[in-house]
Amino acid sequence: MIVINGFSRKIPLTDDKGCATQWMQILGEQLKNLPAIVGTGSPVGIYPALEGRFYIDRTGAAGSKLWIKVADAVGGDLTQGWELA
């Protein structure tokens, strides 16, 4: 289990000018450092993720093991937007 530290629903993530607060910056750094998702087969339509996340297919052949989430959501679906690296 991964715990994201420094985050509370009561702490604003942006200031009155719409700029990221220190808490938002900390959360962003922690999210960037999440480990890759590991599974079997394609992640498309299965694993929701934000842009920049990695997925490793344990059963993939050479050249088809690493996937990158290149779009947050396609048509509002967070399980779409994966491409082979």
Backbone bond lengths (Angstrom), bond angles and torsions (degrees), N, CA, C in turn:
res aa  C-N    CA-C-N  psi(-1)  N-CA   C-N-CA  omega(-1)  CA-C   N-CA-C  phi
1 M - - - 1.445 - - 1.515 108.98 -
2 I 1.328 117.22 139.87 1.449 122.57 179.21 1.513 108.84 -107.01
3 V 1.321 116.12 131.43 1.458 121.23 178.69 1.520 108.42 -108.45
4 I 1.315 116.69 126.17 1.456 122.12 175.49 1.523 107.14 -91.83
5 N 1.330 116.88 113.84 1.457 121.74 -178.00 1.521 111.51 -86.54
6 G 1.304 116.53 156.53 1.454 121.98 173.44 1.516 114.26 77.54
7 F 1.312 118.27 20.97 1.461 119.99 -177.83 1.520 110.07 -123.01
8 S 1.311 115.72 131.54 1.454 121.98 176.26 1.523 107.86 -143.36
9 R 1.296 117.52 142.68 1.468 120.82 178.50 1.528 111.76 -65.10
10 K 1.326 117.01 -17.53 1.460 120.64 -178.44 1.522 112.56 -87.20
11 I 1.309 118.25 -12.08 1.462 122.04 -178.32 1.523 108.23 -96.33
12 P 1.345 117.79 125.40 1.464 119.65 -179.55 1.530 111.91 -67.24
13 L 1.341 115.94 141.77 1.458 120.69 179.74 1.525 111.72 -93.08
14 T 1.334 116.40 -16.50 1.465 120.63 175.44 1.523 108.72 -132.04
15 D 1.339 114.75 154.42 1.460 118.72 177.70 1.528 109.79 -89.59
16 D 1.328 117.37 -174.01 1.465 120.62 -176.79 1.527 113.44 -67.25
17 K 1.335 117.51 -13.04 1.461 121.91 177.01 1.534 111.90 -97.68
18 G 1.336 116.54 1.15 1.461 120.67 -179.96 1.517 114.15 85.07
19 C 1.332 116.90 8.48 1.473 121.04 179.42 1.526 109.89 -87.00
20 A 1.324 115.84 148.64 1.462 120.81 179.45 1.523 111.08 -64.09
21 T 1.330 115.74 134.05 1.462 120.36 175.38 1.527 108.93 -79.78
22 Q 1.317 115.91 172.39 1.463 120.15 177.37 1.522 110.21 -58.23
23 W 1.336 117.73 -38.35 1.466 121.30 179.89 1.531 111.39 -63.33
24 M 1.318 117.24 -39.52 1.461 121.05 178.20 1.521 110.07 -65.67
25 Q 1.316 117.63 -39.99 1.458 121.22 178.47 1.528 110.81 -63.60
26 I 1.330 116.50 -41.41 1.472 120.80 178.01 1.522 109.80 -63.87
27 L 1.337 117.30 -45.83 1.457 121.30 179.18 1.521 110.83 -60.31
28 G 1.330 116.76 -43.95 1.463 120.76 178.23 1.519 112.52 -59.33
29 E 1.310 117.10 -43.31 1.470 120.45 178.71 1.519 110.93 -63.97
30 Q 1.321 117.47 -41.30 1.460 120.58 179.43 1.523 111.48 -66.20
31 L 1.324 117.17 -39.22 1.461 119.98 178.85 1.526 111.52 -67.20
32 K 1.334 116.96 -35.67 1.466 120.22 178.38 1.521 111.79 -63.52
33 N 1.326 116.45 -27.63 1.456 120.52 -176.06 1.525 114.23 -93.79
34 L 1.333 116.83 11.75 1.464 119.28 177.07 1.525 110.23 -64.80
35 P 1.315 117.78 143.72 1.459 119.43 177.24 1.529 111.16 -69.57
36 A 1.315 115.57 163.42 1.461 121.00 177.79 1.526 110.17 -63.83
37 I 1.320 116.00 151.64 1.457 121.99 171.56 1.529 105.79 -80.20
38 V 1.311 117.72 136.49 1.465 121.42 -179.35 1.521 108.34 -121.52
39 G 1.332 115.96 132.86 1.452 120.17 179.81 1.511 110.64 -160.67
40 T 1.320 115.56 -164.76 1.460 120.64 178.30 1.516 108.67 -122.72
41 G 1.325 115.35 133.07 1.457 120.62 -178.97 1.515 111.82 85.09
42 S 1.309 115.02 -176.77 1.458 122.67 -178.96 1.532 111.22 -67.13
43 P 1.340 117.74 142.06 1.471 120.01 176.51 1.527 113.03 -82.86
44 V 1.344 116.83 -12.29 1.467 121.70 -174.70 1.533 110.35 -61.54
45 G 1.315 115.46 126.63 1.454 120.96 179.39 1.515 114.21 79.89
46 I 1.339 117.14 0.52 1.464 120.32 -177.01 1.521 112.18 -119.55
47 Y 1.341 116.50 -52.46 1.460 120.97 -173.43 1.527 111.85 -103.12
48 P 1.328 117.55 114.82 1.459 119.88 174.93 1.527 109.09 -77.40
49 A 1.315 116.59 140.53 1.456 120.62 178.93 1.513 109.56 -161.82
50 L 1.317 115.37 164.35 1.452 121.29 175.36 1.515 109.50 -93.02
51 E 1.321 115.50 159.24 1.460 121.93 -179.92 1.531 110.71 -53.66
52 G 1.345 115.33 137.60 1.457 121.38 178.53 1.518 114.34 98.86
53 R 1.329 118.32 -11.52 1.466 121.74 -179.66 1.528 110.13 -76.41
54 F 1.310 117.02 148.53 1.458 123.19 179.17 1.523 110.41 -105.69
55 Y 1.316 115.38 150.85 1.464 122.42 175.46 1.528 107.19 -133.66
56 I 1.319 116.67 134.56 1.463 122.13 177.42 1.522 108.79 -113.76
57 D 1.336 115.55 122.85 1.467 122.43 177.93 1.519 108.17 -90.78
58 R 1.327 116.87 109.92 1.471 121.83 -178.82 1.531 112.55 -60.30
59 T 1.313 117.59 -29.61 1.458 121.03 -174.70 1.521 113.05 -101.56
60 G 1.317 117.98 1.97 1.459 121.16 -176.74 1.524 112.62 -69.35
61 A 1.327 115.69 148.94 1.469 121.18 175.82 1.522 108.42 -77.66
62 A 1.315 115.99 169.32 1.461 120.74 177.97 1.528 109.21 -52.93
63 G 1.319 116.32 132.01 1.455 121.14 -179.52 1.515 114.56 86.66
64 S 1.319 116.96 -2.84 1.469 118.86 179.27 1.525 111.44 -136.02
65 K 1.316 116.72 30.95 1.459 121.12 178.77 1.520 113.55 -97.11
66 L 1.335 117.64 -33.45 1.454 121.04 -174.61 1.524 111.23 -104.74
67 W 1.320 115.81 127.43 1.454 123.29 178.41 1.523 108.20 -118.62
68 I 1.332 116.48 150.48 1.458 122.30 176.99 1.522 108.18 -127.58
69 K 1.303 115.87 136.01 1.469 120.84 176.06 1.522 107.06 -80.90
70 V 1.328 117.21 110.56 1.466 121.88 -174.42 1.534 113.32 -101.31
71 A 1.321 117.40 -9.27 1.465 121.43 176.90 1.523 108.13 -142.78
72 D 1.334 116.70 132.32 1.462 119.75 -179.15 1.519 112.08 -54.80
73 A 1.309 116.37 -51.15 1.463 120.45 -178.39 1.522 108.85 -149.26
74 V 1.300 115.90 141.09 1.462 121.68 175.57 1.521 105.16 -113.71
75 G 1.320 115.94 117.37 1.463 119.53 -176.50 1.516 112.47 61.05
76 G 1.337 117.23 29.33 1.458 121.40 179.82 1.516 114.48 81.98
77 D 1.330 117.94 3.41 1.465 122.67 -177.29 1.525 109.90 -102.56
78 L 1.335 117.25 111.32 1.471 122.22 -179.09 1.533 112.89 -70.82
79 T 1.328 118.34 -10.83 1.470 119.70 177.94 1.521 111.85 -85.55
80 Q 1.325 116.93 -5.40 1.456 121.73 178.08 1.535 109.62 -100.54
81 G 1.330 117.38 167.81 1.458 121.07 176.98 1.519 114.65 97.67
82 W 1.338 116.93 13.08 1.466 121.88 176.75 1.533 109.62 -88.84
83 E 1.326 117.00 142.49 1.469 122.64 174.00 1.508 109.49 -136.62
84 L 1.336 115.75 148.17 1.467 120.11 174.52 1.511 109.32 -66.30
85 A 1.317 115.63 139.12 1.490 120.71 179.46 1.512 109.94 -78.17
